[in-house]
Amino acid sequence: MPGRIARLSCQAILFDLDGVLVDSTASIEESWRVWAARHGLDPSVVLRVAHGRRAVEIICLVAPHLDAGTEMAELTAYEARITLGLTAAPGARALIEQLPPSCWAVVTSGVRAVAEHRLRTVGLPIPPVMVCADEVVHGKPDPEGFLAAAARLGVPPPACVVVEDAPAGLEAAHAGGMSAVAVTSTHPPDALRMANIIVHSLEAVTVRVNDRMKIRRLCLEARN
């Protein structure tokens, strides 16, 4: 039986990186396991809070006795080299190719060196607008990163659609007045219920660009 098609109209799409455009789960988990082992921490405890948050916040949560700055520098250097399991997420390349460069951005909880490394490794373009963890004061679920990306694109926040895989990112999107599409790559649908649309992968998402209007409009369609 054909799936139901849900639609959202917008002027720009703001993508999370890990779990949305890049399948980096194996790489992220290996980085945190190595880090946890070095400090005698339980990796399972670290991994429970490792998705969707900035690394500095994770370090402060699980190891407040450590110097977060020093740990971040070492962790970033390792993550900017490791390529374990890195692949473009299903449908990511095809979806990006449908979008004019001025109509999309990446907003990630990773630092720029790691984000650019992962995009290059999987062969996806680095967008003109990318807001990274080391460029904001407050990480997700604060909307600062999404609002900064919207401002750089020159698009009002309500005219943006966020694509996320984590509850913290969805909270940030709604806090910024934006609609959100959730991909169930790292969390089950029940954890992503605050999204306007939930899809299994970006293969279910297409975008039509309308250039005939004074303001370029995008029609995002998702098959559930």
Secondary structure, DSSP 8 states (H G I E B T S, - for coil): ----EEEEEESEEEE-SBTTTEE-HHHHHHHHHHHHHHTT--HHHHHHT-SSS-HHHHHHHH-TTS-HHHHHHHHHHHHTT--TT-EE-TTHHHHHHTS-GGGEEEE-SS-HHHHHHHHHHHT----S-EE-GGG-SS-TTSSHHHHHHHHHHT--GGGEEEEESSHHHHHHHHHTT-EEEEETTSS-GGGGTTSSEEESSGGGEEEEEE-SSSS-EEEEEEE-
